[in-house]
């Protein structure tokens, strides 16, 4: 397990976690969010290949509709 910051809160994840694993573990759909790691946006087609690392600051942003 490694320590990360997830949306400004401390969290622990497996050392093998990818961005897609992280989304799945929080029941989030990849097509409904934007993910930023250490202030850089991760391109959606890289979610499965991008691994999370110790100390990463990860922000998951949801799209919100309204009118």
N, C-alpha and C positions, 0 to 999 in steps of 0.2 A: 504494500500500500504506500501511496505517496500523498503528500499534502499539496493541495491547490487552493486557489481562491475561485469560487464559483458565484458570480453575480455579487461580489463583494463580501461573501461569507466563506469561512474556512470549510473545506471539504476534504474527504479522503477518497481516493479511487485506486483501482488496480493499476499496476505499472503497465499493463497491456492495453489499457483503455484507449480507444480512438474517439474522435469527436462523435462519430455515429453511435458508438457504444454508450457514450455519455448521454446523448439525446434519448436513446432507447431506454436507458435506465431511469429516465425522468418522464417517460411516456410522451416525448415530444416528437413531432413530425419534422423531418429535415426540410420539407418544402414550406414550412410555416415559420421558420426562424432564420436569424442571421447569427453566426457565431464569430466571436472575436477572441483571439488568443494573444495576450501581451500587446494589445492595442493594434493588432493586424487582423483584418477580416479573412476568414478561411473560406475559400471558394467552395460552393456546395459539392461539386464533383470530387473534392478532396477530403470530404468528411470521413470516408472509410479509411483512407490512407494516412490521415494526420493523427499522430499519437499525442496524447496529453502527457506532459512531463512534470516532475516535481517542481513546485514553485510557480507554475503557470497561473496567470490571471486570466480566467475565462469568463466571458460575458455572453449570455444567450439572450437575444432580443427577439420578442414576439411581434408579429404584425398584428395591429389592432385596427379593425374597421369601425366605421361610425359615420354619422351623418348629422 
